[in-house]
Amino acid sequence: MIEYTEGIYNFYVYILTNRSRTVLYTGVTNDLRRRLKEHKDKINQNSFTARYNLDFLIYYEHFGWIQLAIAREKEIKDLRRELKLDLIKDFNPEMVFLNSQFE
């Protein structure tokens, strides 16, 4: 896990994928456990994550300040797919699903 210790809060930038690992989604939250459950339960049926069955966590970073988390989310979203995959594989070489760490 990449961690930035400044700040006293918990924010996460995360990347989800589908079972076959063909689609990527980057998001930010202050409660990763809750947010993963919301994605899994498809609370918004019309959302991108619901349409493409994106509820498998393959990457996350922890931040103490929301401003840093939002800036990092934007940075990751601006990356080309191949660079996102490099980032994920540096953190999670086998691209295993990490959801169990937050259950």
Biopython code that builds the backbone (N, CA, C, O; Angstrom):
import numpy as np
from Bio.PDB.StructureBuilder import StructureBuilder

atoms = [
    (1, "MET", "N", (0.849, -1.181, 0.000)),
    (1, "MET", "CA", (0.000, 0.000, 0.000)),
    (1, "MET", "C", (0.890, 1.237, 0.000)),
    (1, "MET", "O", (1.873, 1.302, 0.737)),
    (2, "ILE", "N", (0.547, 2.199, -0.813)),
    (2, "ILE", "CA", (1.224, 3.482, -0.819)),
    (2, "ILE", "C", (0.512, 4.363, 0.191)),
    (2, "ILE", "O", (-0.713, 4.479, 0.151)),
    (3, "GLU", "N", (1.255, 4.987, 1.095)),
    (3, "GLU", "CA", (0.610, 5.769, 2.152)),
    (3, "GLU", "C", (1.295, 7.122, 2.290)),
    (3, "GLU", "O", (2.522, 7.214, 2.294)),
    (4, "TYR", "N", (0.489, 8.163, 2.403)),
    (4, "TYR", "CA", (0.969, 9.514, 2.654)),
    (4, "TYR", "C", (0.494, 9.881, 4.046)),
    (4, "TYR", "O", (-0.706, 10.060, 4.255)),
    (5, "THR", "N", (1.408, 9.998, 5.008)),
    (5, "THR", "CA", (1.040, 10.049, 6.414)),
    (5, "THR", "C", (0.587, 11.414, 6.889)),
    (5, "THR", "O", (-0.011, 11.510, 7.961)),
    (6, "GLU", "N", (0.848, 12.484, 6.132)),
    (6, "GLU", "CA", (0.408, 13.776, 6.616)),
    (6, "GLU", "C", (-1.119, 13.822, 6.654)),
    (6, "GLU", "O", (-1.787, 13.194, 5.832)),
    (7, "GLY", "N", (-1.651, 14.553, 7.591)),
    (7, "GLY", "CA", (-3.105, 14.619, 7.735)),
    (7, "GLY", "C", (-3.593, 13.591, 8.742)),
    (7, "GLY", "O", (-2.875, 12.656, 9.097)),
    (8, "ILE", "N", (-4.812, 13.778, 9.190)),
    (8, "ILE", "CA", (-5.359, 12.897, 10.222)),
    (8, "ILE", "C", (-6.589, 12.132, 9.745)),
    (8, "ILE", "O", (-7.236, 11.442, 10.533)),
    (9, "TYR", "N", (-6.908, 12.249, 8.478)),
    (9, "TYR", "CA", (-8.106, 11.623, 7.936)),
    (9, "TYR", "C", (-7.730, 10.445, 7.051)),
    (9, "TYR", "O", (-6.554, 10.207, 6.777)),
    (10, "ASN", "N", (-8.736, 9.718, 6.611)),
    (10, "ASN", "CA", (-8.527, 8.581, 5.723)),
    (10, "ASN", "C", (-9.280, 8.793, 4.422)),
    (10, "ASN", "O", (-10.508, 8.877, 4.398)),
    (11, "PHE", "N", (-8.526, 8.878, 3.356)),
    (11, "PHE", "CA", (-9.086, 8.972, 2.012)),
    (11, "PHE", "C", (-8.337, 7.986, 1.134)),
    (11, "PHE", "O", (-7.144, 7.742, 1.317)),
    (12, "TYR", "N", (-9.056, 7.432, 0.187)),
    (12, "TYR", "CA", (-8.468, 6.436, -0.697)),
    (12, "TYR", "C", (-8.762, 6.777, -2.149)),
    (12, "TYR", "O", (-9.876, 7.163, -2.504)),
    (13, "VAL", "N", (-7.744, 6.625, -2.972)),
    (13, "VAL", "CA", (-7.910, 6.600, -4.420)),
    (13, "VAL", "C", (-7.829, 5.123, -4.775)),
    (13, "VAL", "O", (-6.944, 4.413, -4.297)),
    (14, "TYR", "N", (-8.756, 4.659, -5.616)),
    (14, "TYR", "CA", (-8.811, 3.230, -5.891)),
    (14, "TYR", "C", (-9.115, 2.979, -7.358)),
    (14, "TYR", "O", (-9.673, 3.829, -8.052)),
    (15, "ILE", "N", (-8.739, 1.805, -7.807)),
    (15, "ILE", "CA", (-9.059, 1.383, -9.166)),
    (15, "ILE", "C", (-9.808, 0.063, -9.086)),
    (15, "ILE", "O", (-9.376, -0.881, -8.426)),
    (16, "LEU", "N", (-10.940, 0.023, -9.775)),
    (16, "LEU", "CA", (-11.761, -1.186, -9.870)),
    (16, "LEU", "C", (-11.678, -1.738, -11.280)),
    (16, "LEU", "O", (-11.355, -1.030, -12.234)),
    (17, "THR", "N", (-11.978, -3.014, -11.383)),
    (17, "THR", "CA", (-12.065, -3.661, -12.683)),
    (17, "THR", "C", (-13.208, -4.671, -12.657)),
    (17, "THR", "O", (-13.840, -4.884, -11.623)),
    (18, "ASN", "N", (-13.461, -5.287, -13.805)),
    (18, "ASN", "CA", (-14.475, -6.348, -13.882)),
    (18, "ASN", "C", (-13.775, -7.701, -13.721)),
    (18, "ASN", "O", (-12.550, -7.762, -13.612)),
    (19, "ARG", "N", (-14.538, -8.755, -13.708)),
    (19, "ARG", "CA", (-13.975, -10.091, -13.457)),
    (19, "ARG", "C", (-12.883, -10.445, -14.473)),
    (19, "ARG", "O", (-11.885, -11.067, -14.111)),
    (20, "SER", "N", (-13.061, -10.058, -15.727)),
    (20, "SER", "CA", (-12.068, -10.402, -16.760)),
    (20, "SER", "C", (-10.965, -9.362, -16.891)),
    (20, "SER", "O", (-10.091, -9.485, -17.749)),
    (21, "ARG", "N", (-11.005, -8.333, -16.040)),
    (21, "ARG", "CA", (-9.967, -7.296, -15.970)),
    (21, "ARG", "C", (-9.803, -6.519, -17.275)),
    (21, "ARG", "O", (-8.683, -6.179, -17.658)),
    (22, "THR", "N", (-10.904, -6.238, -17.951)),
    (22, "THR", "CA", (-10.833, -5.535, -19.236)),
    (22, "THR", "C", (-11.199, -4.053, -19.149)),
    (22, "THR", "O", (-10.863, -3.283, -20.049)),
    (23, "VAL", "N", (-11.878, -3.647, -18.087)),
    (23, "VAL", "CA", (-12.310, -2.255, -17.924)),
    (23, "VAL", "C", (-11.762, -1.739, -16.596)),
    (23, "VAL", "O", (-11.727, -2.471, -15.607)),
    (24, "LEU", "N", (-11.331, -0.470, -16.579)),
    (24, "LEU", "CA", (-10.796, 0.139, -15.364)),
    (24, "LEU", "C", (-11.627, 1.354, -14.971)),
    (24, "LEU", "O", (-12.121, 2.086, -15.828)),
    (25, "TYR", "N", (-11.774, 1.557, -13.664)),
    (25, "TYR", "CA", (-12.476, 2.723, -13.115)),
    (25, "TYR", "C", (-11.661, 3.249, -11.943)),
    (25, "TYR", "O", (-11.254, 2.483, -11.069)),
    (26, "THR", "N", (-11.424, 4.553, -11.925)),
    (26, "THR", "CA", (-10.688, 5.188, -10.833)),
    (26, "THR", "C", (-11.642, 6.061, -10.029)),
    (26, "THR", "O", (-12.421, 6.824, -10.600)),
    (27, "GLY", "N", (-11.580, 5.952, -8.707)),
    (27, "GLY", "CA", (-12.448, 6.750, -7.846)),
    (27, "GLY", "C", (-11.725, 7.186, -6.590)),
    (27, "GLY", "O", (-10.580, 6.805, -6.345)),
    (28, "VAL", "N", (-12.418, 7.997, -5.792)),
    (28, "VAL", "CA", (-11.883, 8.471, -4.508)),
    (28, "VAL", "C", (-12.991, 8.364, -3.469)),
    (28, "VAL", "O", (-14.161, 8.582, -3.784)),
    (29, "THR", "N", (-12.630, 8.029, -2.229)),
    (29, "THR", "CA", (-13.618, 7.881, -1.162)),
    (29, "THR", "C", (-12.954, 8.083, 0.192)),
    (29, "THR", "O", (-11.732, 8.004, 0.321)),
    (30, "ASN", "N", (-13.781, 8.345, 1.198)),
    (30, "ASN", "CA", (-13.258, 8.423, 2.564)),
    (30, "ASN", "C", (-13.521, 7.131, 3.335)),
    (30, "ASN", "O", (-13.097, 7.000, 4.483)),
    (31, "ASP", "N", (-14.208, 6.187, 2.721)),
    (31, "ASP", "CA", (-14.516, 4.912, 3.371)),
    (31, "ASP", "C", (-14.505, 3.825, 2.300)),
    (31, "ASP", "O", (-15.526, 3.565, 1.663)),
    (32, "LEU", "N", (-13.364, 3.199, 2.107)),
    (32, "LEU", "CA", (-13.223, 2.242, 1.010)),
    (32, "LEU", "C", (-14.098, 1.014, 1.215)),
    (32, "LEU", "O", (-14.652, 0.493, 0.247)),
    (33, "ARG", "N", (-14.234, 0.547, 2.427)),
    (33, "ARG", "CA", (-15.086, -0.623, 2.699)),
    (33, "ARG", "C", (-16.530, -0.347, 2.259)),
    (33, "ARG", "O", (-17.134, -1.148, 1.546)),
    (34, "ARG", "N", (-17.069, 0.793, 2.692)),
    (34, "ARG", "CA", (-18.441, 1.158, 2.333)),
    (34, "ARG", "C", (-18.587, 1.329, 0.822)),
    (34, "ARG", "O", (-19.559, 0.867, 0.224)),
    (35, "ARG", "N", (-17.612, 1.996, 0.219)),
    (35, "ARG", "CA", (-17.698, 2.282, -1.214)),
    (35, "ARG", "C", (-17.631, 1.008, -2.042)),
    (35, "ARG", "O", (-18.332, 0.893, -3.047)),
    (36, "LEU", "N", (-16.809, 0.058, -1.646)),
    (36, "LEU", "CA", (-16.752, -1.221, -2.361)),
    (36, "LEU", "C", (-18.085, -1.955, -2.276)),
    (36, "LEU", "O", (-18.529, -2.568, -3.246)),
    (37, "LYS", "N", (-18.721, -1.888, -1.106)),
    (37, "LYS", "CA", (-20.041, -2.512, -0.957)),
    (37, "LYS", "C", (-21.068, -1.820, -1.854)),
    (37, "LYS", "O", (-21.904, -2.485, -2.466)),
    (38, "GLU", "N", (-21.008, -0.504, -1.934)),
    (38, "GLU", "CA", (-21.931, 0.228, -2.811)),
    (38, "GLU", "C", (-21.736, -0.174, -4.270)),
    (38, "GLU", "O", (-22.709, -0.347, -5.003)),
    (39, "HIS", "N", (-20.486, -0.323, -4.688)),
    (39, "HIS", "CA", (-20.234, -0.768, -6.065)),
    (39, "HIS", "C", (-20.773, -2.180, -6.271)),
    (39, "HIS", "O", (-21.410, -2.462, -7.285)),
    (40, "LYS", "N", (-20.520, -3.060, -5.318)),
    (40, "LYS", "CA", (-20.976, -4.446, -5.439)),
    (40, "LYS", "C", (-22.501, -4.530, -5.475)),
    (40, "LYS", "O", (-23.065, -5.305, -6.247)),
    (41, "ASP", "N", (-23.167, -3.730, -4.639)),
    (41, "ASP", "CA", (-24.634, -3.736, -4.576)),
    (41, "ASP", "C", (-25.282, -2.953, -5.702)),
    (41, "ASP", "O", (-26.505, -2.968, -5.848)),
    (42, "LYS", "N", (-24.461, -2.259, -6.509)),
    (42, "LYS", "CA", (-24.945, -1.479, -7.652)),
    (42, "LYS", "C", (-26.067, -0.528, -7.237)),
    (42, "LYS", "O", (-27.168, -0.560, -7.788)),
    (43, "ILE", "N", (-25.758, 0.320, -6.248)),
    (43, "ILE", "CA", (-26.784, 1.218, -5.712)),
    (43, "ILE", "C", (-27.302, 2.205, -6.757)),
    (43, "ILE", "O", (-28.435, 2.675, -6.650)),
    (44, "ASN", "N", (-26.498, 2.523, -7.754)),
    (44, "ASN", "CA", (-26.955, 3.347, -8.869)),
    (44, "ASN", "C", (-26.864, 2.492, -10.133)),
    (44, "ASN", "O", (-25.794, 2.354, -10.726)),
    (45, "GLN", "N", (-27.981, 1.931, -10.528)),
    (45, "GLN", "CA", (-28.023, 0.986, -11.648)),
    (45, "GLN", "C", (-27.530, 1.578, -12.971)),
    (45, "GLN", "O", (-27.125, 0.837, -13.867)),
    (46, "ASN", "N", (-27.561, 2.905, -13.098)),
    (46, "ASN", "CA", (-27.166, 3.548, -14.348)),
    (46, "ASN", "C", (-25.714, 4.009, -14.348)),
    (46, "ASN", "O", (-25.258, 4.612, -15.319)),
    (47, "SER", "N", (-24.989, 3.737, -13.281)),
    (47, "SER", "CA", (-23.601, 4.199, -13.189)),
    (47, "SER", "C", (-22.689, 3.377, -14.103)),
    (47, "SER", "O", (-23.023, 2.263, -14.507)),
    (48, "PHE", "N", (-21.552, 3.950, -14.409)),
    (48, "PHE", "CA", (-20.539, 3.271, -15.222)),
    (48, "PHE", "C", (-20.124, 1.952, -14.580)),
    (48, "PHE", "O", (-20.010, 0.930, -15.256)),
    (49, "THR", "N", (-19.901, 1.986, -13.273)),
    (49, "THR", "CA", (-19.446, 0.773, -12.587)),
    (49, "THR", "C", (-20.509, -0.320, -12.592)),
    (49, "THR", "O", (-20.179, -1.502, -12.689)),
    (50, "ALA", "N", (-21.772, 0.058, -12.490)),
    (50, "ALA", "CA", (-22.853, -0.935, -12.522)),
    (50, "ALA", "C", (-22.993, -1.535, -13.920)),
    (50, "ALA", "O", (-23.135, -2.748, -14.069)),
    (51, "ARG", "N", (-22.954, -0.685, -14.936)),
    (51, "ARG", "CA", (-23.115, -1.169, -16.313)),
    (51, "ARG", "C", (-22.031, -2.156, -16.715)),
    (51, "ARG", "O", (-22.295, -3.111, -17.444)),
    (52, "TYR", "N", (-20.811, -1.929, -16.242)),
    (52, "TYR", "CA", (-19.687, -2.774, -16.643)),
    (52, "TYR", "C", (-19.243, -3.748, -15.547)),
    (52, "TYR", "O", (-18.175, -4.352, -15.646)),
    (53, "ASN", "N", (-20.060, -3.897, -14.510)),
    (53, "ASN", "CA", (-19.784, -4.844, -13.414)),
    (53, "ASN", "C", (-18.390, -4.645, -12.813)),
    (53, "ASN", "O", (-17.615, -5.589, -12.660)),
    (54, "LEU", "N", (-18.102, -3.404, -12.484)),
    (54, "LEU", "CA", (-16.802, -3.064, -11.918)),
    (54, "LEU", "C", (-16.918, -3.044, -10.394)),
    (54, "LEU", "O", (-17.319, -2.036, -9.812)),
    (55, "ASP", "N", (-16.575, -4.132, -9.767)),
    (55, "ASP", "CA", (-16.604, -4.154, -8.304)),
    (55, "ASP", "C", (-15.432, -4.944, -7.723)),
    (55, "ASP", "O", (-15.498, -5.413, -6.586)),
    (56, "PHE", "N", (-14.366, -5.088, -8.500)),
    (56, "PHE", "CA", (-13.183, -5.807, -8.039)),
    (56, "PHE", "C", (-12.027, -4.832, -7.859)),
    (56, "PHE", "O", (-11.545, -4.241, -8.826)),
    (57, "LEU", "N", (-11.589, -4.669, -6.622)),
    (57, "LEU", "CA", (-10.506, -3.751, -6.278)),
    (57, "LEU", "C", (-9.164, -4.350, -6.675)),
    (57, "LEU", "O", (-8.843, -5.474, -6.290)),
    (58, "ILE", "N", (-8.371, -3.591, -7.456)),
    (58, "ILE", "CA", (-7.046, -4.079, -7.836)),
    (58, "ILE", "C", (-5.936, -3.097, -7.458)),
    (58, "ILE", "O", (-4.755, -3.412, -7.609)),
    (59, "TYR", "N", (-6.306, -1.907, -6.967)),
    (59, "TYR", "CA", (-5.302, -0.901, -6.631)),
    (59, "TYR", "C", (-5.911, 0.116, -5.673)),
    (59, "TYR", "O", (-7.088, 0.461, -5.784)),
    (60, "TYR", "N", (-5.094, 0.597, -4.722)),
    (60, "TYR", "CA", (-5.535, 1.712, -3.894)),
    (60, "TYR", "C", (-4.328, 2.427, -3.296)),
    (60, "TYR", "O", (-3.247, 1.856, -3.147)),
    (61, "GLU", "N", (-4.549, 3.680, -2.962)),
    (61, "GLU", "CA", (-3.571, 4.503, -2.251)),
    (61, "GLU", "C", (-4.307, 5.184, -1.109)),
    (61, "GLU", "O", (-5.475, 5.551, -1.242)),
    (62, "HIS", "N", (-3.619, 5.351, 0.012)),
    (62, "HIS", "CA", (-4.200, 5.992, 1.193)),
    (62, "HIS", "C", (-3.638, 7.405, 1.345)),
    (62, "HIS", "O", (-2.448, 7.635, 1.128)),
    (63, "PHE", "N", (-4.503, 8.348, 1.720)),
    (63, "PHE", "CA", (-4.109, 9.743, 1.923)),
    (63, "PHE", "C", (-4.697, 10.265, 3.224)),
    (63, "PHE", "O", (-5.734, 9.785, 3.682)),
    (64, "GLY", "N", (-4.039, 11.235, 3.809)),
    (64, "GLY", "CA", (-4.536, 11.886, 5.013)),
    (64, "GLY", "C", (-5.320, 13.149, 4.733)),
    (64, "GLY", "O", (-5.996, 13.671, 5.620)),
    (65, "TRP", "N", (-5.238, 13.643, 3.515)),
    (65, "TRP", "CA", (-5.942, 14.878, 3.138)),
    (65, "TRP", "C", (-6.724, 14.663, 1.854)),
    (65, "TRP", "O", (-6.206, 14.067, 0.910)),
    (66, "ILE", "N", (-7.956, 15.136, 1.803)),
    (66, "ILE", "CA", (-8.801, 14.971, 0.626)),
    (66, "ILE", "C", (-8.211, 15.679, -0.585)),
    (66, "ILE", "O", (-8.334, 15.186, -1.706)),
    (67, "GLN", "N", (-7.574, 16.826, -0.377)),
    (67, "GLN", "CA", (-7.013, 17.571, -1.506)),
    (67, "GLN", "C", (-5.962, 16.735, -2.242)),
    (67, "GLN", "O", (-5.912, 16.732, -3.472)),
    (68, "LEU", "N", (-5.131, 16.033, -1.482)),
    (68, "LEU", "CA", (-4.121, 15.168, -2.101)),
    (68, "LEU", "C", (-4.774, 13.995, -2.824)),
    (68, "LEU", "O", (-4.343, 13.614, -3.912)),
    (69, "ALA", "N", (-5.802, 13.429, -2.224)),
    (69, "ALA", "CA", (-6.492, 12.293, -2.835)),
    (69, "ALA", "C", (-7.153, 12.694, -4.145)),
    (69, "ALA", "O", (-7.062, 11.967, -5.135)),
    (70, "ILE", "N", (-7.813, 13.839, -4.160)),
    (70, "ILE", "CA", (-8.485, 14.296, -5.381)),
    (70, "ILE", "C", (-7.460, 14.600, -6.468)),
    (70, "ILE", "O", (-7.669, 14.259, -7.632)),
    (71, "ALA", "N", (-6.362, 15.235, -6.095)),
    (71, "ALA", "CA", (-5.309, 15.536, -7.074)),
    (71, "ALA", "C", (-4.743, 14.238, -7.664)),
    (71, "ALA", "O", (-4.498, 14.159, -8.868)),
    (72, "ARG", "N", (-4.538, 13.239, -6.830)),
    (72, "ARG", "CA", (-4.004, 11.963, -7.308)),
    (72, "ARG", "C", (-5.015, 11.237, -8.191)),
    (72, "ARG", "O", (-4.640, 10.632, -9.195)),
    (73, "GLU", "N", (-6.289, 11.293, -7.823)),
    (73, "GLU", "CA", (-7.327, 10.676, -8.646)),
    (73, "GLU", "C", (-7.300, 11.280, -10.049)),
    (73, "GLU", "O", (-7.346, 10.551, -11.040)),
    (74, "LYS", "N", (-7.228, 12.596, -10.134)),
    (74, "LYS", "CA", (-7.187, 13.268, -11.438)),
    (74, "LYS", "C", (-5.941, 12.865, -12.216)),
    (74, "LYS", "O", (-5.997, 12.639, -13.425)),
    (75, "GLU", "N", (-4.819, 12.778, -11.512)),
    (75, "GLU", "CA", (-3.566, 12.376, -12.158)),
    (75, "GLU", "C", (-3.689, 10.978, -12.761)),
    (75, "GLU", "O", (-3.284, 10.752, -13.902)),
    (76, "ILE", "N", (-4.247, 10.047, -11.998)),
    (76, "ILE", "CA", (-4.412, 8.675, -12.492)),
    (76, "ILE", "C", (-5.402, 8.629, -13.646)),
    (76, "ILE", "O", (-5.165, 7.937, -14.636)),
    (77, "LYS", "N", (-6.499, 9.351, -13.532)),
    (77, "LYS", "CA", (-7.495, 9.352, -14.607)),
    (77, "LYS", "C", (-6.924, 9.879, -15.918)),
    (77, "LYS", "O", (-7.373, 9.490, -16.996)),
    (78, "ASP", "N", (-5.935, 10.763, -15.825)),
    (78, "ASP", "CA", (-5.322, 11.334, -17.031)),
    (78, "ASP", "C", (-4.295, 10.415, -17.679)),
    (78, "ASP", "O", (-3.846, 10.684, -18.793)),
    (79, "LEU", "N", (-3.916, 9.332, -16.997)),
    (79, "LEU", "CA", (-2.930, 8.409, -17.552)),
    (79, "LEU", "C", (-3.522, 7.593, -18.694)),
    (79, "LEU", "O", (-4.713, 7.280, -18.699)),
    (80, "ARG", "N", (-2.677, 7.253, -19.658)),
    (80, "ARG", "CA", (-3.084, 6.306, -20.691)),
    (80, "ARG", "C", (-3.267, 4.938, -20.045)),
    (80, "ARG", "O", (-2.670, 4.658, -19.006)),
    (81, "ARG", "N", (-4.073, 4.100, -20.645)),
    (81, "ARG", "CA", (-4.366, 2.777, -20.091)),
    (81, "ARG", "C", (-3.096, 1.997, -19.763)),
    (81, "ARG", "O", (-3.001, 1.404, -18.689)),
    (82, "GLU", "N", (-2.117, 1.986, -20.671)),
    (82, "GLU", "CA", (-0.891, 1.209, -20.434)),
    (82, "GLU", "C", (-0.153, 1.705, -19.194)),
    (82, "GLU", "O", (0.452, 0.902, -18.483)),
    (83, "LEU", "N", (-0.188, 3.009, -18.917)),
    (83, "LEU", "CA", (0.467, 3.541, -17.722)),
    (83, "LEU", "C", (-0.321, 3.203, -16.461)),
    (83, "LEU", "O", (0.264, 2.987, -15.400)),
    (84, "LYS", "N", (-1.644, 3.158, -16.576)),
    (84, "LYS", "CA", (-2.460, 2.711, -15.439)),
    (84, "LYS", "C", (-2.136, 1.260, -15.112)),
    (84, "LYS", "O", (-1.995, 0.898, -13.944)),
    (85, "LEU", "N", (-2.019, 0.433, -16.144)),
    (85, "LEU", "CA", (-1.694, -0.973, -15.918)),
    (85, "LEU", "C", (-0.311, -1.127, -15.296)),
    (85, "LEU", "O", (-0.116, -1.984, -14.435)),
    (86, "ASP", "N", (0.647, -0.312, -15.717)),
    (86, "ASP", "CA", (1.982, -0.337, -15.096)),
    (86, "ASP", "C", (1.886, 0.021, -13.615)),
    (86, "ASP", "O", (2.509, -0.627, -12.773)),
    (87, "LEU", "N", (1.107, 1.049, -13.302)),
    (87, "LEU", "CA", (0.915, 1.482, -11.916)),
    (87, "LEU", "C", (0.311, 0.347, -11.089)),
    (87, "LEU", "O", (0.779, 0.046, -9.990)),
    (88, "ILE", "N", (-0.719, -0.268, -11.626)),
    (88, "ILE", "CA", (-1.395, -1.370, -10.930)),
    (88, "ILE", "C", (-0.427, -2.535, -10.719)),
    (88, "ILE", "O", (-0.351, -3.089, -9.622)),
    (89, "LYS", "N", (0.307, -2.904, -11.758)),
    (89, "LYS", "CA", (1.196, -4.069, -11.666)),
    (89, "LYS", "C", (2.391, -3.825, -10.756)),
    (89, "LYS", "O", (2.927, -4.774, -10.185)),
    (90, "ASP", "N", (2.820, -2.578, -10.609)),
    (90, "ASP", "CA", (3.868, -2.273, -9.631)),
    (90, "ASP", "C", (3.370, -2.524, -8.207)),
    (90, "ASP", "O", (4.124, -2.974, -7.344)),
    (91, "PHE", "N", (2.107, -2.232, -7.979)),
    (91, "PHE", "CA", (1.474, -2.374, -6.663)),
    (91, "PHE", "C", (0.961, -3.798, -6.443)),
    (91, "PHE", "O", (1.070, -4.345, -5.346)),
    (92, "ASN", "N", (0.408, -4.385, -7.491)),
    (92, "ASN", "CA", (-0.296, -5.658, -7.412)),
    (92, "ASN", "C", (0.074, -6.469, -8.657)),
    (92, "ASN", "O", (-0.722, -6.550, -9.593)),
    (93, "PRO", "N", (1.280, -7.078, -8.686)),
    (93, "PRO", "CA", (1.803, -7.711, -9.902)),
    (93, "PRO", "C", (0.893, -8.757, -10.538)),
    (93, "PRO", "O", (0.851, -8.880, -11.763)),
    (94, "GLU", "N", (0.172, -9.504, -9.725)),
    (94, "GLU", "CA", (-0.711, -10.549, -10.258)),
    (94, "GLU", "C", (-2.124, -10.032, -10.551)),
    (94, "GLU", "O", (-2.981, -10.776, -11.030)),
    (95, "MET", "N", (-2.347, -8.778, -10.262)),
    (95, "MET", "CA", (-3.667, -8.153, -10.424)),
    (95, "MET", "C", (-4.765, -8.969, -9.727)),
    (95, "MET", "O", (-5.859, -9.160, -10.259)),
    (96, "VAL", "N", (-4.436, -9.444, -8.516)),
    (96, "VAL", "CA", (-5.427, -10.178, -7.733)),
    (96, "VAL", "C", (-6.449, -9.187, -7.165)),
    (96, "VAL", "O", (-6.147, -8.008, -6.982)),
    (97, "PHE", "N", (-7.635, -9.670, -6.894)),
    (97, "PHE", "CA", (-8.680, -8.832, -6.323)),
    (97, "PHE", "C", (-8.387, -8.632, -4.847)),
    (97, "PHE", "O", (-8.129, -9.594, -4.124)),
    (98, "LEU", "N", (-8.426, -7.392, -4.403)),
    (98, "LEU", "CA", (-8.039, -7.016, -3.042)),
    (98, "LEU", "C", (-9.231, -6.734, -2.116)),
    (98, "LEU", "O", (-9.043, -6.270, -0.991)),
    (99, "ASN", "N", (-10.427, -7.005, -2.575)),
    (99, "ASN", "CA", (-11.630, -6.678, -1.815)),
    (99, "ASN", "C", (-11.614, -7.266, -0.410)),
    (99, "ASN", "O", (-12.115, -6.646, 0.528)),
    (100, "SER", "N", (-11.047, -8.446, -0.259)),
    (100, "SER", "CA", (-11.069, -9.117, 1.050)),
    (100, "SER", "C", (-10.307, -8.319, 2.115)),
    (100, "SER", "O", (-10.545, -8.517, 3.306)),
    (101, "GLN", "N", (-9.411, -7.437, 1.722)),
    (101, "GLN", "CA", (-8.686, -6.613, 2.685)),
    (101, "GLN", "C", (-9.608, -5.580, 3.339)),
    (101, "GLN", "O", (-9.252, -4.992, 4.359)),
    (102, "PHE", "N", (-10.788, -5.358, 2.758)),
    (102, "PHE", "CA", (-11.698, -4.334, 3.259)),
    (102, "PHE", "C", (-13.066, -4.902, 3.611)),
    (102, "PHE", "O", (-14.051, -4.164, 3.612)),
    (103, "GLU", "N", (-13.150, -6.176, 3.906)),
    (103, "GLU", "CA", (-14.440, -6.765, 4.295)),
    (103, "GLU", "C", (-14.592, -6.781, 5.780)),
    (103, "GLU", "O", (-15.613, -7.241, 6.292)),
]
sb = StructureBuilder()
sb.init_structure("model")
sb.init_model(0)
sb.init_chain("A")
sb.init_seg("    ")
for serial, (resi, resn, name, xyz) in enumerate(atoms, 1):
    if name == "N":
        sb.init_residue(resn, " ", resi, " ")
    sb.init_atom(name, np.array(xyz, "f"), 0.0, 1.0, " ", f" {name:<3s}", serial, name[0])
structure = sb.get_structure()
